[in-house]
């Protein structure tokens, strides 16, 4: 097993966050004690059932929902698949509409539904990564024999950090009698999330993006929706997602949700200062910034240096002790340019150079201004080294404000 040097700097929090020690403390009893099955009627089963229901209430409180609307899953990916197949699955011969910047765990199950006779449409975005509302409405207005059953648009993009106006999008979608789903995985813990206020039909959230354990997620569902079960079996999760619950992970998810609310203001302020400091330095080096003209979550910066491959720079920075990403962690094995940037109209050559820095501001896993300064120094050195190796001409010192 490869163990990272603990002196390394972790700037990839949109991929996954470190487990909060307070979350771990809450989980440990359910990992070490004689654990019952939550469906059992004896004291062991009742103890576990109470813990799961307490976590359900914590998750619901964090997103402005009722506990009865929370369906636990094993991940955000599972919850997104559940939303697509569960909602549209009860409306055959219909159309599913998604944005061009969705995570693969939304687009791939959507395209898979085509094999079952569903139509699919893609809504474009502008150069800032914001959904084209005119395009959306034209798709909804021009429906044929396949009326739209579901529209899915992510609340915050995992690469650019751009925030969509979900309540406005939901208003348009519902005016055409369609259901609205949003992937809010990157929203929770970074901006206020209000399921009822957004007026969506379903919402996906995930534990490991908010300093909770991996292996836990949830789909928040409007109780008025007739949704098809994801898994059939013993009837857990109101018969919608059968299978013995991962109690320790669910308990940790609940505590992480509590902390995401109580510490939201502090995390927002801390990451905002880090991002502003980083981007000031990046602009001085001549970086091309993505999505920086739109409202963004404060912990995320997405940028590129022309003629420099993002993967090459990621590996160079990793060797120097900085963990960053070249885009979505779930598609990092692909050499193709970011589909998000291509949808925004960025040229493939520039998009291939994209680098994402995403900060954390947890109790014991908080990035600092000193780390950002170290990163900027190292980045400049690596750019100069790559310039000498490749003969690429670019300026790493000019006070340049290039933007995409």
KEKE-3310 file (N, C-alpha, C; in steps of 0.2 Angstrom, whole numbers, plus 5000, padded with zeros to 4 digits):
npx = (5004:5003:5008:5004:5015:5013:5016:5013:5002:4985:4974:4962:4948:4936:4935:4936:4934:4943:4940:4931:4936:4926:4916:4920:4921:4908:4904:4912:4906:4897:4904:4912:4905:4893:4883:4867:4854:4844:4831:4828:4818:4823:4833:4845:4843:4834:4841:4850:4841:4836:4847:4849:4838:4839:4850:4844:4835:4845:4851:4840:4837:4848:4846:4834:4822:4810:4812:4805:4807:4820:4830:4842:4857:4871:4880:4883:4882:4874:4862:4860:4858:4847:4837:4836:4832:4822:4812:4809:4807:4794:4786:4784:4790:4793:4803:4819:4828:4844:4858:4872:4884:4883:4888:4895:4888:4875:4873:4876:4867:4856:4857:4857:4844:4839:4839:4828:4818:4816:4817:4831:4837:4849:4854:4861:4875:4881:4896:4900:4897:4884:4867:4858:4844:4834:4836:4833:4819:4814:4816:4807:4796:4794:4788:4785:4778:4784:4783:4792:4798:4807:4819:4836:4848:4863:4867:4878:4893:4905:4918:4920:4914:4904:4888:4871:4855:4844:4831:4825:4826:4819:4806:4803:4804:4793:4782:4780:4775:4784:4796:4808:4825:4840:4857:4865:4877:4890:4885:4881:4886:4894:4887:4871:4858:4842:4829:4815:4814:4820:4811:4812:4810:4817:4833:4850:4863:4879:4890:4904:4909:4908:4916:4912:4910:4915:4904:4891:4876:4862:4846:4834:4817:4802:4787:4776:4779:4778:4789:4799:4806:4823:4831:4825:4819:4821:4814:4819:4822:4809:4804:4810:4824:4830:4840:4852:4856:4871:4876:4885:4891:4880:4877:4888:4887:4875:4880:4890:4882:4876:4887:4890:4881:4882:4895:4895:4897:4910:4918:4915:4920:4934:4938:4935:4944:4956:4954:4953:4966:4974:4969:4973:4987:4987:4982:4992:5002:4997:4987:4973:4957:4942:4925:4925:4918:4905:4894:4901:4905:4915:4927:4933:4944:4947:4957:4969:4985:4990:4995:5000:4999:4987:4987:5000:5005:4998:5004:5017:5016:5011:5023:5030:5023:5010:4993:4982:4969:4964:4952:4936:4936:4931:4932:4945:4954:4953:4959:4954:4948:4940:4923:4915:4921:4922:4908:4906:4912:4926:4941:4948:4962:4965:4957:4962:4972:4967:4967:4961:4959:4954:4949:4949:4941:4940:4939:4952:4958:4962:4966:4978:4984:4998:5001:4995:5003:5015:5012:5010:5023:5029:5022:5025:5039:5038:5031:5041:5050:5044:5043:5056:5058:5050:5050:5039:5032:5027:5021:5026:5026:5020:5008:4994:4978:4970:4956:4943)
npy = (4994:5011:5025:5041:5055:5063:5076:5082:5092:5093:5097:5093:5092:5092:5080:5070:5071:5073:5062:5068:5069:5070:5064:5051:5047:5046:5035:5024:5016:5008:5001:4993:4987:4973:4972:4974:4970:4982:4979:4969:4964:4964:4971:4974:4976:4987:4997:5000:5003:5015:5023:5024:5031:5043:5048:5050:5060:5070:5072:5076:5088:5096:5099:5105:5097:5084:5070:5058:5060:5056:5045:5033:5029:5020:5029:5045:5043:5031:5037:5046:5038:5031:5042:5044:5032:5028:5039:5042:5029:5025:5032:5028:5029:5042:5057:5062:5075:5082:5092:5099:5098:5089:5077:5061:5051:5055:5057:5045:5035:5041:5040:5026:5023:5025:5013:5007:5013:5027:5044:5056:5072:5086:5100:5115:5126:5142:5152:5154:5143:5142:5137:5137:5144:5148:5138:5127:5129:5129:5116:5110:5115:5111:5097:5081:5066:5060:5066:5076:5069:5070:5082:5085:5094:5099:5106:5113:5114:5101:5103:5117:5124:5132:5139:5135:5142:5135:5135:5144:5136:5125:5130:5133:5120:5114:5120:5115:5103:5093:5083:5088:5085:5087:5086:5089:5086:5094:5105:5104:5109:5119:5129:5136:5124:5120:5110:5111:5125:5126:5120:5107:5091:5080:5076:5074:5070:5068:5059:5059:5070:5080:5079:5067:5049:5038:5029:5032:5040:5050:5051:5063:5064:5071:5067:5066:5060:5046:5034:5022:5007:5006:4994:4978:4968:4965:4976:4988:5005:5011:5002:5006:5005:4992:4981:4977:4990:5001:5004:5011:5020:5028:5034:5041:5050:5057:5065:5072:5080:5088:5095:5101:5111:5119:5124:5130:5144:5148:5139:5144:5157:5154:5146:5155:5166:5159:5155:5167:5172:5163:5164:5177:5175:5166:5173:5183:5175:5172:5163:5155:5157:5148:5149:5160:5171:5169:5166:5156:5142:5144:5136:5132:5132:5133:5131:5134:5133:5139:5128:5118:5102:5097:5084:5081:5092:5090:5078:5082:5092:5083:5075:5085:5086:5091:5088:5089:5091:5086:5088:5080:5068:5056:5053:5054:5045:5047:5053:5063:5080:5090:5088:5097:5109:5109:5110:5123:5130:5131:5129:5113:5112:5121:5116:5104:5107:5109:5112:5108:5115:5112:5117:5113:5115:5110:5105:5099:5098:5109:5119:5132:5149:5149:5137:5139:5149:5142:5133:5141:5146:5133:5129:5139:5136:5123:5126:5134:5124:5115:5123:5124:5111:5108:5119:5127:5143:5154:5166:5168:5178:5189:5202:5197:5195:5185:5177:5164)
npz = (5000:4996:5005:5008:5011:5026:5026:5015:5004:5004:4991:4985:4989:4983:4977:4988:5005:5021:5035:5048:5065:5075:5069:5066:5080:5083:5075:5079:5090:5083:5075:5083:5093:5097:5085:5080:5068:5060:5057:5066:5081:5094:5108:5102:5089:5090:5095:5085:5075:5080:5080:5066:5063:5070:5063:5050:5053:5056:5044:5036:5042:5039:5026:5024:5024:5027:5038:5033:5020:5017:5009:5012:5003:4996:4990:4982:4968:4967:4972:4962:4951:4955:4956:4942:4936:4945:4945:4932:4928:4931:4922:4907:4890:4889:4890:4895:4902:4903:4909:4900:4907:4917:4930:4926:4933:4931:4918:4911:4916:4911:4897:4897:4898:4886:4880:4884:4878:4881:4877:4876:4880:4879:4888:4884:4890:4895:4892:4905:4911:4915:4915:4900:4900:4890:4880:4888:4890:4877:4873:4882:4878:4865:4864:4859:4855:4866:4881:4892:4907:4917:4923:4925:4934:4940:4956:4959:4950:4950:4945:4940:4950:4949:4953:4950:4946:4954:4959:4950:4938:4942:4943:4930:4924:4932:4927:4915:4919:4923:4932:4944:4947:4956:4958:4972:4978:4978:4984:4998:5013:5009:5003:5008:5009:5004:5002:5002:4999:4986:4978:4971:4965:4968:4976:4977:4989:4997:5008:5010:5005:5014:5025:5030:5031:5018:5007:5010:5006:5000:4994:4993:4993:4986:4994:4987:4975:4964:4965:4958:4966:4969:4973:4976:4990:5007:5011:5016:5020:5017:5007:4996:4994:4997:5008:5020:5031:5031:5045:5053:5044:5040:5053:5054:5043:5047:5058:5052:5043:5053:5057:5045:5044:5056:5055:5043:5040:5045:5037:5024:5025:5027:5016:5006:5008:5005:4992:4985:4987:4981:4967:4964:4963:4953:4942:4940:4935:4923:4921:4913:4918:4924:4924:4932:4932:4936:4949:4962:4972:4987:4989:4977:4963:4946:4932:4919:4910:4895:4882:4891:4897:4907:4915:4915:4923:4935:4939:4941:4951:4961:4964:4970:4981:4982:4981:4968:4956:4939:4935:4936:4949:4946:4933:4930:4924:4911:4896:4889:4885:4898:4898:4903:4902:4888:4885:4889:4879:4878:4870:4865:4866:4876:4886:4889:4898:4910:4928:4944:4960:4976:4991:5008:5024:5037:5055:5059:5047:5039:5025:5022:5021:5020:5014:5002:4997:4996:4987:4975:4973:4970:4959:4950:4948:4942:4931:4924:4923:4914:4903:4899:4896:4885:4877:4876:4875:4887:4899:4916:4925:4921:4925:4921:4915:4909:4904:4903)
capx = (5000:5006:5006:5006:5018:5008:5018:5010:4997:4979:4970:4957:4943:4929:4935:4934:4936:4946:4935:4931:4937:4920:4912:4923:4919:4901:4904:4916:4902:4893:4909:4915:4900:4889:4878:4861:4851:4839:4825:4826:4814:4826:4836:4851:4840:4830:4847:4853:4836:4836:4853:4848:4832:4842:4854:4839:4833:4850:4852:4834:4837:4853:4844:4827:4817:4807:4815:4802:4809:4827:4831:4849:4860:4878:4884:4879:4881:4868:4857:4858:4855:4840:4833:4834:4828:4816:4806:4807:4805:4787:4783:4787:4789:4794:4809:4823:4833:4850:4862:4878:4889:4882:4893:4894:4883:4869:4872:4877:4861:4851:4858:4856:4837:4837:4838:4821:4813:4816:4821:4835:4839:4854:4853:4868:4877:4885:4903:4902:4894:4877:4862:4854:4837:4830:4837:4829:4812:4813:4816:4801:4790:4793:4788:4781:4775:4787:4783:4797:4796:4812:4825:4841:4853:4867:4866:4885:4897:4911:4924:4921:4911:4898:4882:4866:4849:4840:4824:4822:4826:4813:4800:4802:4802:4787:4777:4779:4772:4789:4799:4815:4830:4846:4863:4868:4883:4895:4882:4880:4892:4897:4881:4864:4854:4835:4825:4808:4814:4822:4806:4814:4806:4822:4839:4856:4868:4884:4893:4911:4910:4907:4920:4909:4913:4913:4900:4885:4873:4855:4841:4829:4812:4796:4783:4770:4781:4778:4796:4800:4811:4830:4832:4820:4822:4818:4809:4822:4821:4802:4804:4813:4831:4831:4847:4854:4859:4877:4874:4891:4892:4874:4877:4893:4884:4871:4884:4893:4877:4875:4893:4890:4876:4885:4901:4895:4899:4917:4921:4914:4925:4940:4940:4935:4951:4961:4953:4955:4973:4976:4968:4977:4993:4987:4981:4998:5006:4994:4982:4966:4952:4936:4919:4926:4913:4899:4894:4904:4907:4921:4933:4935:4947:4948:4961:4974:4990:4990:5000:5003:4995:4984:4989:5008:5006:4996:5009:5023:5014:5011:5029:5032:5019:5003:4988:4977:4965:4964:4945:4932:4940:4928:4934:4952:4958:4952:4964:4950:4947:4934:4917:4912:4924:4920:4902:4907:4915:4933:4944:4950:4969:4965:4953:4967:4977:4964:4969:4957:4961:4948:4951:4945:4941:4937:4942:4959:4960:4960:4971:4981:4987:5005:5001:4994:5010:5020:5009:5011:5030:5031:5019:5029:5045:5036:5029:5047:5054:5041:5044:5063:5058:5045:5051:5033:5033:5022:5024:5023:5027:5016:5001:4990:4971:4967:4950:4939)
capy = (5000:5017:5029:5048:5059:5068:5083:5084:5097:5090:5102:5089:5091:5091:5073:5067:5075:5069:5060:5072:5065:5069:5059:5045:5045:5044:5029:5019:5011:5004:4997:4988:4983:4968:4976:4971:4972:4987:4976:4965:4967:4964:4977:4976:4979:4993:5002:5001:5007:5022:5027:5026:5036:5049:5051:5052:5067:5075:5073:5080:5095:5099:5101:5108:5092:5080:5064:5053:5061:5054:5038:5032:5025:5019:5034:5050:5040:5027:5041:5049:5033:5030:5047:5044:5026:5028:5043:5041:5022:5025:5036:5025:5032:5049:5061:5064:5081:5084:5098:5096:5098:5084:5071:5054:5046:5057:5056:5038:5031:5044:5037:5019:5023:5025:5006:5005:5017:5034:5049:5061:5079:5089:5107:5118:5131:5148:5152:5154:5137:5143:5133:5141:5144:5148:5132:5122:5130:5127:5108:5108:5118:5107:5090:5077:5060:5058:5071:5076:5066:5072:5086:5084:5099:5099:5113:5116:5109:5098:5105:5124:5126:5137:5138:5136:5145:5129:5137:5146:5131:5121:5134:5132:5113:5112:5124:5110:5097:5088:5082:5091:5083:5091:5083:5094:5084:5099:5111:5103:5111:5125:5135:5134:5120:5120:5106:5114:5131:5125:5117:5102:5084:5075:5079:5070:5072:5063:5060:5060:5077:5085:5076:5061:5043:5036:5023:5034:5045:5050:5054:5067:5064:5073:5062:5066:5057:5039:5032:5015:5005:5004:4988:4974:4963:4965:4982:4993:5012:5011:4998:5009:5003:4986:4979:4979:4997:5002:5009:5016:5025:5032:5038:5046:5054:5061:5069:5076:5084:5093:5100:5105:5117:5123:5127:5133:5151:5147:5136:5148:5162:5152:5144:5161:5169:5155:5155:5174:5173:5158:5166:5183:5173:5163:5178:5186:5170:5172:5157:5155:5155:5145:5150:5165:5177:5167:5164:5150:5140:5147:5132:5129:5136:5129:5135:5131:5137:5137:5123:5114:5097:5096:5078:5082:5097:5087:5073:5086:5094:5078:5074:5090:5086:5095:5084:5093:5087:5089:5088:5076:5062:5050:5052:5056:5040:5048:5058:5067:5086:5091:5089:5103:5115:5109:5113:5130:5133:5131:5125:5107:5112:5124:5112:5098:5109:5111:5110:5110:5116:5113:5118:5110:5120:5106:5106:5097:5097:5115:5122:5138:5154:5147:5132:5142:5153:5137:5130:5146:5146:5127:5130:5143:5133:5118:5129:5135:5118:5112:5127:5122:5104:5108:5124:5131:5150:5157:5171:5166:5183:5195:5204:5196:5194:5181:5173:5160)
capz = (5000:4996:5011:5007:5016:5029:5025:5008:5005:5000:4988:4981:4993:4979:4976:4994:5011:5026:5040:5054:5071:5079:5065:5068:5087:5083:5071:5082:5094:5078:5071:5087:5097:5094:5081:5078:5062:5061:5056:5071:5086:5100:5110:5098:5083:5091:5096:5078:5071:5083:5077:5059:5062:5072:5057:5045:5055:5055:5036:5034:5045:5035:5019:5024:5022:5032:5039:5029:5013:5016:5007:5012:4998:4997:4987:4978:4962:4968:4973:4955:4947:4958:4954:4935:4935:4949:4943:4925:4927:4932:4916:4901:4884:4891:4889:4901:4900:4908:4906:4896:4912:4923:4931:4922:4936:4929:4910:4909:4917:4907:4891:4897:4898:4879:4878:4887:4874:4883:4873:4880:4877:4883:4888:4884:4895:4892:4893:4912:4914:4918:4911:4895:4901:4884:4877:4892:4889:4870:4874:4886:4874:4859:4866:4854:4858:4872:4885:4897:4913:4922:4921:4930:4933:4946:4959:4959:4946:4953:4942:4940:4956:4947:4956:4946:4950:4954:4960:4944:4934:4944:4942:4923:4923:4934:4923:4910:4922:4923:4939:4944:4951:4957:4961:4976:4981:4979:4987:5005:5017:5006:5003:5011:5005:5006:4998:5000:4995:4979:4975:4967:4966:4971:4977:4979:4993:4998:5015:5010:5002:5020:5030:5033:5028:5011:5007:5012:5002:5001:4989:4996:4988:4987:4995:4982:4969:4964:4962:4957:4970:4967:4975:4980:4995:5013:5012:5020:5017:5014:5002:4990:4993:5001:5009:5027:5032:5033:5051:5055:5039:5041:5059:5053:5039:5051:5062:5047:5041:5058:5057:5039:5046:5062:5053:5037:5040:5046:5031:5019:5026:5027:5009:5002:5008:5002:4984:4982:4987:4975:4961:4963:4961:4946:4937:4939:4931:4916:4920:4911:4924:4921:4928:4938:4931:4939:4957:4963:4979:4988:4990:4971:4958:4940:4928:4915:4907:4888:4880:4896:4898:4914:4918:4916:4928:4941:4941:4943:4957:4966:4966:4974:4988:4981:4978:4965:4951:4932:4933:4940:4951:4944:4926:4930:4920:4904:4893:4885:4889:4902:4895:4906:4898:4881:4884:4890:4873:4879:4865:4867:4868:4883:4891:4891:4903:4916:4934:4949:4967:4980:4998:5014:5030:5043:5061:5059:5040:5036:5022:5025:5016:5019:5009:4995:4995:4994:4980:4970:4972:4967:4952:4945:4946:4938:4924:4921:4921:4909:4898:4897:4893:4879:4873:4876:4877:4891:4904:4922:4929:4919:4928:4916:4918:4904:4907:4898)
cpx = (5004:5003:5008:5010:5014:5010:5015:5004:4991:4975:4965:4951:4936:4929:4933:4937:4939:4940:4936:4932:4930:4915:4914:4921:4912:4900:4907:4911:4899:4898:4912:4911:4897:4883:4872:4858:4845:4832:4823:4822:4817:4830:4842:4848:4837:4836:4849:4847:4835:4841:4852:4843:4835:4846:4849:4837:4838:4851:4846:4835:4843:4851:4837:4822:4814:4811:4812:4804:4816:4827:4839:4851:4867:4882:4880:4878:4875:4862:4855:4855:4848:4835:4831:4830:4821:4810:4804:4804:4797:4783:4786:4786:4790:4801:4813:4828:4838:4854:4869:4884:4888:4888:4891:4889:4876:4868:4872:4870:4855:4851:4856:4848:4834:4835:4831:4816:4812:4820:4825:4837:4845:4854:4860:4869:4880:4892:4905:4900:4887:4872:4859:4847:4832:4830:4833:4821:4810:4812:4809:4795:4788:4793:4783:4778:4778:4788:4789:4794:4800:4817:4830:4847:4857:4867:4873:4889:4904:4918:4925:4919:4906:4892:4876:4860:4844:4833:4821:4821:4820:4807:4798:4800:4795:4781:4775:4777:4778:4792:4806:4820:4837:4851:4866:4874:4888:4892:4883:4887:4896:4893:4875:4860:4847:4831:4819:4809:4816:4817:4807:4810:4811:4829:4844:4861:4873:4888:4900:4913:4910:4910:4917:4912:4911:4909:4893:4882:4866:4851:4835:4823:4806:4791:4777:4772:4781:4785:4797:4806:4818:4832:4827:4823:4818:4814:4812:4821:4814:4801:4807:4821:4833:4839:4849:4858:4866:4877:4879:4892:4886:4874:4883:4891:4879:4875:4888:4889:4876:4881:4893:4886:4880:4891:4901:4898:4907:4920:4920:4919:4932:4942:4939:4941:4956:4960:4955:4962:4976:4975:4971:4984:4993:4986:4988:5003:5003:4990:4976:4961:4945:4930:4919:4922:4906:4899:4896:4905:4914:4928:4936:4938:4949:4951:4966:4979:4991:4996:5003:4998:4993:4987:4997:5009:5004:5001:5015:5022:5014:5018:5032:5028:5013:4998:4982:4974:4965:4957:4941:4936:4937:4929:4941:4957:4957:4957:4960:4949:4941:4928:4913:4915:4922:4913:4901:4910:4922:4936:4948:4958:4969:4962:4958:4972:4974:4966:4963:4960:4955:4950:4946:4946:4938:4941:4950:4962:4959:4967:4973:4984:4994:5005:5000:5000:5015:5018:5011:5019:5032:5028:5023:5036:5043:5034:5036:5051:5051:5042:5051:5063:5055:5047:5045:5035:5027:5025:5021:5024:5023:5010:4996:4983:4967:4961:4946:4933)
cpy = (5006:5022:5036:5051:5064:5075:5086:5088:5094:5096:5099:5088:5090:5083:5069:5071:5070:5068:5064:5067:5064:5065:5052:5042:5043:5037:5023:5014:5006:5000:4992:4984:4977:4971:4972:4973:4976:4984:4971:4968:4967:4970:4979:4979:4986:4999:5004:5005:5014:5026:5029:5031:5043:5052:5053:5059:5072:5077:5078:5087:5099:5102:5104:5103:5088:5073:5058:5054:5059:5047:5037:5027:5024:5024:5039:5047:5035:5031:5044:5044:5031:5035:5046:5038:5026:5032:5042:5034:5021:5029:5033:5029:5040:5051:5063:5069:5082:5089:5095:5096:5093:5079:5065:5050:5049:5055:5049:5034:5034:5041:5030:5018:5023:5018:5004:5010:5024:5038:5054:5067:5082:5097:5110:5123:5136:5147:5153:5148:5137:5140:5139:5140:5144:5141:5127:5123:5128:5119:5106:5110:5113:5100:5087:5071:5057:5064:5071:5074:5069:5076:5086:5089:5099:5106:5117:5111:5107:5101:5113:5127:5131:5134:5140:5139:5140:5130:5140:5141:5126:5124:5133:5125:5111:5115:5119:5103:5091:5088:5085:5088:5087:5087:5089:5091:5089:5105:5110:5105:5117:5131:5132:5130:5119:5117:5109:5121:5131:5122:5112:5096:5079:5078:5074:5073:5066:5064:5062:5066:5082:5082:5070:5055:5041:5030:5025:5040:5045:5053:5057:5067:5067:5067:5061:5062:5049:5037:5025:5013:5004:4997:4984:4969:4964:4971:4987:5000:5013:5007:5000:5007:4998:4984:4982:4986:4997:5007:5014:5021:5030:5036:5043:5052:5060:5067:5074:5082:5090:5098:5104:5112:5122:5126:5130:5140:5151:5144:5140:5154:5160:5150:5150:5165:5165:5155:5162:5175:5169:5162:5173:5181:5170:5168:5181:5181:5169:5166:5159:5153:5153:5147:5156:5171:5175:5166:5157:5148:5142:5143:5130:5134:5131:5133:5131:5136:5135:5133:5119:5109:5097:5090:5079:5087:5094:5082:5077:5089:5089:5076:5079:5091:5090:5090:5089:5088:5090:5089:5084:5070:5056:5048:5054:5051:5042:5054:5063:5074:5086:5092:5095:5109:5115:5112:5120:5134:5134:5127:5119:5108:5116:5120:5106:5100:5111:5108:5112:5110:5116:5112:5115:5115:5116:5108:5105:5096:5103:5118:5129:5142:5152:5142:5134:5146:5147:5134:5135:5146:5139:5127:5134:5140:5127:5120:5131:5129:5115:5116:5125:5115:5104:5113:5129:5138:5153:5161:5169:5172:5189:5196:5203:5193:5190:5177:5170:5163)
cpz = (5000:5001:5009:5012:5019:5029:5019:5009:5001:4998:4983:4985:4989:4977:4982:5000:5016:5031:5046:5060:5075:5075:5067:5075:5087:5080:5075:5086:5089:5074:5076:5092:5094:5091:5079:5071:5063:5060:5062:5077:5093:5102:5105:5092:5084:5092:5089:5074:5074:5081:5070:5058:5065:5066:5052:5047:5055:5048:5034:5036:5041:5029:5019:5022:5028:5032:5034:5022:5011:5015:5007:5006:5000:4994:4984:4971:4962:4968:4966:4951:4949:4956:4946:4934:4939:4947:4936:4923:4928:4926:4910:4895:4885:4889:4895:4898:4905:4905:4904:4901:4918:4924:4928:4926:4935:4922:4908:4911:4913:4900:4891:4896:4891:4877:4880:4883:4876:4878:4878:4876:4882:4882:4888:4890:4892:4894:4900:4915:4917:4913:4906:4896:4895:4880:4881:4890:4882:4870:4877:4882:4868:4860:4861:4858:4864:4877:4890:4904:4919:4919:4927:4929:4940:4949:4959:4955:4950:4951:4942:4947:4955:4950:4951:4950:4949:4955:4954:4939:4936:4943:4934:4921:4926:4930:4917:4912:4922:4930:4938:4949:4951:4960:4965:4980:4983:4983:4995:5008:5015:5005:5006:5006:5008:5001:4996:4997:4988:4975:4970:4969:4970:4972:4980:4983:4995:5005:5014:5007:5008:5026:5034:5030:5021:5012:5010:5008:5003:4995:4993:4991:4990:4988:4991:4975:4969:4961:4963:4962:4966:4967:4978:4984:5001:5015:5016:5016:5013:5008:4995:4989:4998:5002:5017:5027:5034:5039:5053:5050:5039:5047:5057:5048:5042:5055:5057:5044:5047:5058:5051:5040:5051:5060:5046:5036:5040:5040:5025:5019:5025:5020:5005:5002:5004:4994:4981:4982:4982:4969:4959:4960:4954:4941:4935:4935:4924:4915:4917:4916:4921:4926:4933:4937:4933:4946:4957:4971:4980:4989:4983:4966:4952:4935:4924:4912:4900:4886:4885:4898:4906:4918:4920:4922:4935:4943:4944:4950:4963:4968:4970:4981:4988:4978:4975:4960:4944:4930:4938:4942:4948:4937:4925:4926:4913:4902:4889:4889:4893:4898:4897:4902:4891:4880:4885:4884:4873:4874:4868:4870:4875:4888:4894:4897:4909:4922:4939:4956:4971:4987:5003:5020:5036:5049:5061:5052:5036:5032:5024:5019:5015:5014:5002:4993:4992:4987:4974:4968:4968:4960:4948:4943:4942:4931:4920:4919:4915:4902:4895:4893:4886:4875:4872:4878:4881:4897:4911:4927:4927:4923:4923:4918:4912:4908:4901:4897)
residu = (UNK:UNK:UNK:UNK:UNK:UNK:UNK:UNK:UNK:UNK:UNK:UNK:UNK:UNK:UNK:UNK:UNK:UNK:UNK:UNK:UNK:UNK:UNK:UNK:UNK:UNK:UNK:UNK:UNK:UNK:UNK:UNK:UNK:UNK:UNK:UNK:UNK:UNK:UNK:UNK:UNK:UNK:UNK:UNK:UNK:UNK:UNK:UNK:UNK:UNK:UNK:UNK:UNK:UNK:UNK:UNK:UNK:UNK:UNK:UNK:UNK:UNK:UNK:UNK:UNK:UNK:UNK:UNK:UNK:UNK:UNK:UNK:UNK:UNK:UNK:UNK:UNK:UNK:UNK:UNK:UNK:UNK:UNK:UNK:UNK:UNK:UNK:UNK:UNK:UNK:UNK:UNK:UNK:UNK:UNK:UNK:UNK:UNK:UNK:UNK:UNK:UNK:UNK:UNK:UNK:UNK:UNK:UNK:UNK:UNK:UNK:UNK:UNK:UNK:UNK:UNK:UNK:UNK:UNK:UNK:UNK:UNK:UNK:UNK:UNK:UNK:UNK:UNK:UNK:UNK:UNK:UNK:UNK:UNK:UNK:UNK:UNK:UNK:UNK:UNK:UNK:UNK:UNK:UNK:UNK:UNK:UNK:UNK:UNK:UNK:UNK:UNK:UNK:UNK:UNK:UNK:UNK:UNK:UNK:UNK:UNK:UNK:UNK:UNK:UNK:UNK:UNK:UNK:UNK:UNK:UNK:UNK:UNK:UNK:UNK:UNK:UNK:UNK:UNK:UNK:UNK:UNK:UNK:UNK:UNK:UNK:UNK:UNK:UNK:UNK:UNK:UNK:UNK:UNK:UNK:UNK:UNK:UNK:UNK:UNK:UNK:UNK:UNK:UNK:UNK:UNK:UNK:UNK:UNK:UNK:UNK:UNK:UNK:UNK:UNK:UNK:UNK:UNK:UNK:UNK:UNK:UNK:UNK:UNK:UNK:UNK:UNK:UNK:UNK:UNK:UNK:UNK:UNK:UNK:UNK:UNK:UNK:UNK:UNK:UNK:UNK:UNK:UNK:UNK:UNK:UNK:UNK:UNK:UNK:UNK:UNK:UNK:UNK:UNK:UNK:UNK:UNK:UNK:UNK:UNK:UNK:UNK:UNK:UNK:UNK:UNK:UNK:UNK:UNK:UNK:UNK:UNK:UNK:UNK:UNK:UNK:UNK:UNK:UNK:UNK:UNK:UNK:UNK:UNK:UNK:UNK:UNK:UNK:UNK:UNK:UNK:UNK:UNK:UNK:UNK:UNK:UNK:UNK:UNK:UNK:UNK:UNK:UNK:UNK:UNK:UNK:UNK:UNK:UNK:UNK:UNK:UNK:UNK:UNK:UNK:UNK:UNK:UNK:UNK:UNK:UNK:UNK:UNK:UNK:UNK:UNK:UNK:UNK:UNK:UNK:UNK:UNK:UNK:UNK:UNK:UNK:UNK:UNK:UNK:UNK:UNK:UNK:UNK:UNK:UNK:UNK:UNK:UNK:UNK:UNK:UNK:UNK:UNK:UNK:UNK:UNK:UNK:UNK:UNK:UNK:UNK:UNK:UNK:UNK:UNK:UNK:UNK:UNK:UNK:UNK:UNK:UNK:UNK:UNK:UNK:UNK:UNK:UNK:UNK:UNK:UNK:UNK:UNK:UNK:UNK:UNK:UNK:UNK:UNK:UNK:UNK:UNK:UNK:UNK:UNK:UNK:UNK:UNK:UNK:UNK:UNK:UNK:UNK:UNK)
# end
